Amino acid sequence: MDYMAFTVTKPMYQQLCALDETSFLEKPFWQDLKKARRKS
């Protein structure tokens, strides 16, 4: 399995979360990440 890791600032993370469903980031792994971040 391949992994991608990167660090972003909180404003950059919020900007990524605001992308619409046509974004390549709207994949199951991104949804899981957003759910996990809401819990913290």
mmJSON file of the N, C-alpha and C atoms, coordinates in Angstrom:
{"data_MODEL":{"atom_site":{
"group_PDB":["ATOM","ATOM","ATOM","ATOM","ATOM","ATOM","ATOM","ATOM","ATOM","ATOM","ATOM","ATOM","ATOM","ATOM","ATOM","ATOM","ATOM","ATOM","ATOM","ATOM","ATOM","ATOM","ATOM","ATOM","ATOM","ATOM","ATOM","ATOM","ATOM","ATOM","ATOM","ATOM","ATOM","ATOM","ATOM","ATOM","ATOM","ATOM","ATOM","ATOM","ATOM","ATOM","ATOM","ATOM","ATOM","ATOM","ATOM","ATOM","ATOM","ATOM","ATOM","ATOM","ATOM","ATOM","ATOM","ATOM","ATOM","ATOM","ATOM","ATOM","ATOM","ATOM","ATOM","ATOM","ATOM","ATOM","ATOM","ATOM","ATOM","ATOM","ATOM","ATOM","ATOM","ATOM","ATOM","ATOM","ATOM","ATOM","ATOM","ATOM","ATOM","ATOM","ATOM","ATOM","ATOM","ATOM","ATOM","ATOM","ATOM","ATOM","ATOM","ATOM","ATOM","ATOM","ATOM","ATOM","ATOM","ATOM","ATOM","ATOM","ATOM","ATOM","ATOM","ATOM","ATOM","ATOM","ATOM","ATOM","ATOM","ATOM","ATOM","ATOM","ATOM","ATOM","ATOM","ATOM","ATOM","ATOM","ATOM","ATOM"],
"id":[1,2,3,4,5,6,7,8,9,10,11,12,13,14,15,16,17,18,19,20,21,22,23,24,25,26,27,28,29,30,31,32,33,34,35,36,37,38,39,40,41,42,43,44,45,46,47,48,49,50,51,52,53,54,55,56,57,58,59,60,61,62,63,64,65,66,67,68,69,70,71,72,73,74,75,76,77,78,79,80,81,82,83,84,85,86,87,88,89,90,91,92,93,94,95,96,97,98,99,100,101,102,103,104,105,106,107,108,109,110,111,112,113,114,115,116,117,118,119,120],
"type_symbol":["N","C","C","N","C","C","N","C","C","N","C","C","N","C","C","N","C","C","N","C","C","N","C","C","N","C","C","N","C","C","N","C","C","N","C","C","N","C","C","N","C","C","N","C","C","N","C","C","N","C","C","N","C","C","N","C","C","N","C","C","N","C","C","N","C","C","N","C","C","N","C","C","N","C","C","N","C","C","N","C","C","N","C","C","N","C","C","N","C","C","N","C","C","N","C","C","N","C","C","N","C","C","N","C","C","N","C","C","N","C","C","N","C","C","N","C","C","N","C","C"],
"label_atom_id":["N","CA","C","N","CA","C","N","CA","C","N","CA","C","N","CA","C","N","CA","C","N","CA","C","N","CA","C","N","CA","C","N","CA","C","N","CA","C","N","CA","C","N","CA","C","N","CA","C","N","CA","C","N","CA","C","N","CA","C","N","CA","C","N","CA","C","N","CA","C","N","CA","C","N","CA","C","N","CA","C","N","CA","C","N","CA","C","N","CA","C","N","CA","C","N","CA","C","N","CA","C","N","CA","C","N","CA","C","N","CA","C","N","CA","C","N","CA","C","N","CA","C","N","CA","C","N","CA","C","N","CA","C","N","CA","C","N","CA","C"],
"label_alt_id":[null,null,null,null,null,null,null,null,null,null,null,null,null,null,null,null,null,null,null,null,null,null,null,null,null,null,null,null,null,null,null,null,null,null,null,null,null,null,null,null,null,null,null,null,null,null,null,null,null,null,null,null,null,null,null,null,null,null,null,null,null,null,null,null,null,null,null,null,null,null,null,null,null,null,null,null,null,null,null,null,null,null,null,null,null,null,null,null,null,null,null,null,null,null,null,null,null,null,null,null,null,null,null,null,null,null,null,null,null,null,null,null,null,null,null,null,null,null,null,null],
"label_comp_id":["MET","MET","MET","ASP","ASP","ASP","TYR","TYR","TYR","MET","MET","MET","ALA","ALA","ALA","PHE","PHE","PHE","THR","THR","THR","VAL","VAL","VAL","THR","THR","THR","LYS","LYS","LYS","PRO","PRO","PRO","MET","MET","MET","TYR","TYR","TYR","GLN","GLN","GLN","GLN","GLN","GLN","LEU","LEU","LEU","CYS","CYS","CYS","ALA","ALA","ALA","LEU","LEU","LEU","ASP","ASP","ASP","GLU","GLU","GLU","THR","THR","THR","SER","SER","SER","PHE","PHE","PHE","LEU","LEU","LEU","GLU","GLU","GLU","LYS","LYS","LYS","PRO","PRO","PRO","PHE","PHE","PHE","TRP","TRP","TRP","GLN","GLN","GLN","ASP","ASP","ASP","LEU","LEU","LEU","LYS","LYS","LYS","LYS","LYS","LYS","ALA","ALA","ALA","ARG","ARG","ARG","ARG","ARG","ARG","LYS","LYS","LYS","SER","SER","SER"],
"label_asym_id":["A","A","A","A","A","A","A","A","A","A","A","A","A","A","A","A","A","A","A","A","A","A","A","A","A","A","A","A","A","A","A","A","A","A","A","A","A","A","A","A","A","A","A","A","A","A","A","A","A","A","A","A","A","A","A","A","A","A","A","A","A","A","A","A","A","A","A","A","A","A","A","A","A","A","A","A","A","A","A","A","A","A","A","A","A","A","A","A","A","A","A","A","A","A","A","A","A","A","A","A","A","A","A","A","A","A","A","A","A","A","A","A","A","A","A","A","A","A","A","A"],
"label_entity_id":["1","1","1","1","1","1","1","1","1","1","1","1","1","1","1","1","1","1","1","1","1","1","1","1","1","1","1","1","1","1","1","1","1","1","1","1","1","1","1","1","1","1","1","1","1","1","1","1","1","1","1","1","1","1","1","1","1","1","1","1","1","1","1","1","1","1","1","1","1","1","1","1","1","1","1","1","1","1","1","1","1","1","1","1","1","1","1","1","1","1","1","1","1","1","1","1","1","1","1","1","1","1","1","1","1","1","1","1","1","1","1","1","1","1","1","1","1","1","1","1"],
"label_seq_id":[1,1,1,2,2,2,3,3,3,4,4,4,5,5,5,6,6,6,7,7,7,8,8,8,9,9,9,10,10,10,11,11,11,12,12,12,13,13,13,14,14,14,15,15,15,16,16,16,17,17,17,18,18,18,19,19,19,20,20,20,21,21,21,22,22,22,23,23,23,24,24,24,25,25,25,26,26,26,27,27,27,28,28,28,29,29,29,30,30,30,31,31,31,32,32,32,33,33,33,34,34,34,35,35,35,36,36,36,37,37,37,38,38,38,39,39,39,40,40,40],
"pdbx_PDB_ins_code":[null,null,null,null,null,null,null,null,null,null,null,null,null,null,null,null,null,null,null,null,null,null,null,null,null,null,null,null,null,null,null,null,null,null,null,null,null,null,null,null,null,null,null,null,null,null,null,null,null,null,null,null,null,null,null,null,null,null,null,null,null,null,null,null,null,null,null,null,null,null,null,null,null,null,null,null,null,null,null,null,null,null,null,null,null,null,null,null,null,null,null,null,null,null,null,null,null,null,null,null,null,null,null,null,null,null,null,null,null,null,null,null,null,null,null,null,null,null,null,null],
"Cartn_x":[0.85,0.0,0.897,0.486,1.213,0.583,1.422,0.952,1.464,0.682,1.106,0.913,1.92,1.828,2.344,1.679,2.138,1.618,2.256,1.884,1.344,0.248,-0.344,-0.702,-0.841,-1.299,-2.8,-3.322,-4.757,-5.576,-5.226,-5.987,-5.933,-4.777,-4.675,-5.54,-5.564,-6.404,-7.873,-8.288,-9.671,-10.023,-9.075,-9.283,-9.442,-8.64,-8.763,-10.115,-10.564,-11.847,-13.024,-12.836,-13.917,-14.054,-13.159,-13.251,-14.527,-15.071,-16.329,-16.101,-17.203,-17.136,-16.489,-16.221,-15.54,-14.022,-13.552,-12.117,-11.585,-10.333,-9.702,-9.595,-9.698,-9.586,-10.876,-11.947,-13.209,-13.228,-12.332,-12.214,-12.416,-12.656,-12.901,-11.822,-10.539,-9.505,-9.61,-10.008,-10.138,-11.341,-12.415,-13.593,-13.245,-12.491,-12.074,-11.205,-10.308,-9.446,-10.271,-11.225,-12.055,-12.862,-13.384,-14.127,-13.215,-12.02,-11.071,-10.693,-10.51,-10.125,-11.252,-12.492,-13.628,-13.674,-13.172,-13.2,-12.147,-11.108,-10.044,-10.269],
"Cartn_y":[-1.174,0.0,1.239,2.25,3.512,4.514,5.351,6.371,7.733,8.745,10.114,10.861,11.552,12.321,13.723,14.692,16.067,16.852,17.955,18.803,20.116,20.561,21.84,22.636,23.927,24.772,24.577,25.036,24.898,25.612,26.844,27.478,26.682,26.099,25.291,24.039,23.427,22.247,22.604,23.746,24.181,24.419,24.954,25.181,23.845,22.877,21.552,20.916,21.099,20.526,21.179,22.38,23.111,22.76,21.944,21.568,20.786,20.933,20.243,18.788,18.083,16.65,16.277,17.245,16.938,16.88,17.266,17.262,15.832,15.651,14.33,13.923,14.903,14.594,14.02,14.043,13.484,11.982,11.326,9.873,9.354,8.06,7.528,7.887,7.866,8.168,9.6,10.521,11.922,12.091,11.388,11.435,10.907,9.829,9.278,10.268,10.943,11.933,13.081,13.577,14.678,14.252,13.043,12.54,12.454,11.95,11.816,13.182,14.176,15.509,16.181,15.872,16.464,15.967,14.777,14.178,14.801,15.394,15.941,17.377],
"Cartn_z":[0.0,0.0,0.0,-0.745,-0.786,0.168,0.75,1.673,1.243,1.557,1.338,2.654,3.087,4.329,4.077,4.653,4.55,5.738,6.02,7.143,6.597,7.189,6.793,8.04,7.866,8.968,9.149,10.281,10.515,9.435,9.028,7.94,6.63,6.337,5.122,5.235,6.413,6.636,6.453,6.994,6.849,5.38,4.639,3.211,2.474,2.828,2.218,2.548,3.774,4.186,3.464,3.005,2.336,0.858,0.328,-1.083,-1.337,-2.526,-2.829,-3.23,-3.476,-3.716,-5.048,-5.91,-7.17,-6.991,-5.829,-5.548,-5.459,-5.853,-5.708,-4.25,-3.344,-1.921,-1.332,-2.092,-1.596,-1.817,-1.178,-1.223,0.193,0.363,1.713,2.729,2.347,3.334,3.836,2.977,3.385,4.301,4.013,4.882,6.271,6.327,7.62,8.39,7.681,8.325,8.9,8.123,8.614,9.839,9.837,10.997,12.221,12.023,13.137,13.693,12.833,13.272,14.042,13.725,14.45,15.885,16.136,17.481,18.394,17.825,18.68,19.054],
"occupancy":[1.0,1.0,1.0,1.0,1.0,1.0,1.0,1.0,1.0,1.0,1.0,1.0,1.0,1.0,1.0,1.0,1.0,1.0,1.0,1.0,1.0,1.0,1.0,1.0,1.0,1.0,1.0,1.0,1.0,1.0,1.0,1.0,1.0,1.0,1.0,1.0,1.0,1.0,1.0,1.0,1.0,1.0,1.0,1.0,1.0,1.0,1.0,1.0,1.0,1.0,1.0,1.0,1.0,1.0,1.0,1.0,1.0,1.0,1.0,1.0,1.0,1.0,1.0,1.0,1.0,1.0,1.0,1.0,1.0,1.0,1.0,1.0,1.0,1.0,1.0,1.0,1.0,1.0,1.0,1.0,1.0,1.0,1.0,1.0,1.0,1.0,1.0,1.0,1.0,1.0,1.0,1.0,1.0,1.0,1.0,1.0,1.0,1.0,1.0,1.0,1.0,1.0,1.0,1.0,1.0,1.0,1.0,1.0,1.0,1.0,1.0,1.0,1.0,1.0,1.0,1.0,1.0,1.0,1.0,1.0],
"B_iso_or_equiv":[0.0,0.0,0.0,0.0,0.0,0.0,0.0,0.0,0.0,0.0,0.0,0.0,0.0,0.0,0.0,0.0,0.0,0.0,0.0,0.0,0.0,0.0,0.0,0.0,0.0,0.0,0.0,0.0,0.0,0.0,0.0,0.0,0.0,0.0,0.0,0.0,0.0,0.0,0.0,0.0,0.0,0.0,0.0,0.0,0.0,0.0,0.0,0.0,0.0,0.0,0.0,0.0,0.0,0.0,0.0,0.0,0.0,0.0,0.0,0.0,0.0,0.0,0.0,0.0,0.0,0.0,0.0,0.0,0.0,0.0,0.0,0.0,0.0,0.0,0.0,0.0,0.0,0.0,0.0,0.0,0.0,0.0,0.0,0.0,0.0,0.0,0.0,0.0,0.0,0.0,0.0,0.0,0.0,0.0,0.0,0.0,0.0,0.0,0.0,0.0,0.0,0.0,0.0,0.0,0.0,0.0,0.0,0.0,0.0,0.0,0.0,0.0,0.0,0.0,0.0,0.0,0.0,0.0,0.0,0.0],
"pdbx_formal_charge":[null,null,null,null,null,null,null,null,null,null,null,null,null,null,null,null,null,null,null,null,null,null,null,null,null,null,null,null,null,null,null,null,null,null,null,null,null,null,null,null,null,null,null,null,null,null,null,null,null,null,null,null,null,null,null,null,null,null,null,null,null,null,null,null,null,null,null,null,null,null,null,null,null,null,null,null,null,null,null,null,null,null,null,null,null,null,null,null,null,null,null,null,null,null,null,null,null,null,null,null,null,null,null,null,null,null,null,null,null,null,null,null,null,null,null,null,null,null,null,null],
"auth_seq_id":[1,1,1,2,2,2,3,3,3,4,4,4,5,5,5,6,6,6,7,7,7,8,8,8,9,9,9,10,10,10,11,11,11,12,12,12,13,13,13,14,14,14,15,15,15,16,16,16,17,17,17,18,18,18,19,19,19,20,20,20,21,21,21,22,22,22,23,23,23,24,24,24,25,25,25,26,26,26,27,27,27,28,28,28,29,29,29,30,30,30,31,31,31,32,32,32,33,33,33,34,34,34,35,35,35,36,36,36,37,37,37,38,38,38,39,39,39,40,40,40],
"auth_comp_id":["MET","MET","MET","ASP","ASP","ASP","TYR","TYR","TYR","MET","MET","MET","ALA","ALA","ALA","PHE","PHE","PHE","THR","THR","THR","VAL","VAL","VAL","THR","THR","THR","LYS","LYS","LYS","PRO","PRO","PRO","MET","MET","MET","TYR","TYR","TYR","GLN","GLN","GLN","GLN","GLN","GLN","LEU","LEU","LEU","CYS","CYS","CYS","ALA","ALA","ALA","LEU","LEU","LEU","ASP","ASP","ASP","GLU","GLU","GLU","THR","THR","THR","SER","SER","SER","PHE","PHE","PHE","LEU","LEU","LEU","GLU","GLU","GLU","LYS","LYS","LYS","PRO","PRO","PRO","PHE","PHE","PHE","TRP","TRP","TRP","GLN","GLN","GLN","ASP","ASP","ASP","LEU","LEU","LEU","LYS","LYS","LYS","LYS","LYS","LYS","ALA","ALA","ALA","ARG","ARG","ARG","ARG","ARG","ARG","LYS","LYS","LYS","SER","SER","SER"],
"auth_asym_id":["A","A","A","A","A","A","A","A","A","A","A","A","A","A","A","A","A","A","A","A","A","A","A","A","A","A","A","A","A","A","A","A","A","A","A","A","A","A","A","A","A","A","A","A","A","A","A","A","A","A","A","A","A","A","A","A","A","A","A","A","A","A","A","A","A","A","A","A","A","A","A","A","A","A","A","A","A","A","A","A","A","A","A","A","A","A","A","A","A","A","A","A","A","A","A","A","A","A","A","A","A","A","A","A","A","A","A","A","A","A","A","A","A","A","A","A","A","A","A","A"],
"auth_atom_id":["N","CA","C","N","CA","C","N","CA","C","N","CA","C","N","CA","C","N","CA","C","N","CA","C","N","CA","C","N","CA","C","N","CA","C","N","CA","C","N","CA","C","N","CA","C","N","CA","C","N","CA","C","N","CA","C","N","CA","C","N","CA","C","N","CA","C","N","CA","C","N","CA","C","N","CA","C","N","CA","C","N","CA","C","N","CA","C","N","CA","C","N","CA","C","N","CA","C","N","CA","C","N","CA","C","N","CA","C","N","CA","C","N","CA","C","N","CA","C","N","CA","C","N","CA","C","N","CA","C","N","CA","C","N","CA","C","N","CA","C"],
"pdbx_PDB_model_num":[1,1,1,1,1,1,1,1,1,1,1,1,1,1,1,1,1,1,1,1,1,1,1,1,1,1,1,1,1,1,1,1,1,1,1,1,1,1,1,1,1,1,1,1,1,1,1,1,1,1,1,1,1,1,1,1,1,1,1,1,1,1,1,1,1,1,1,1,1,1,1,1,1,1,1,1,1,1,1,1,1,1,1,1,1,1,1,1,1,1,1,1,1,1,1,1,1,1,1,1,1,1,1,1,1,1,1,1,1,1,1,1,1,1,1,1,1,1,1,1]
}}}
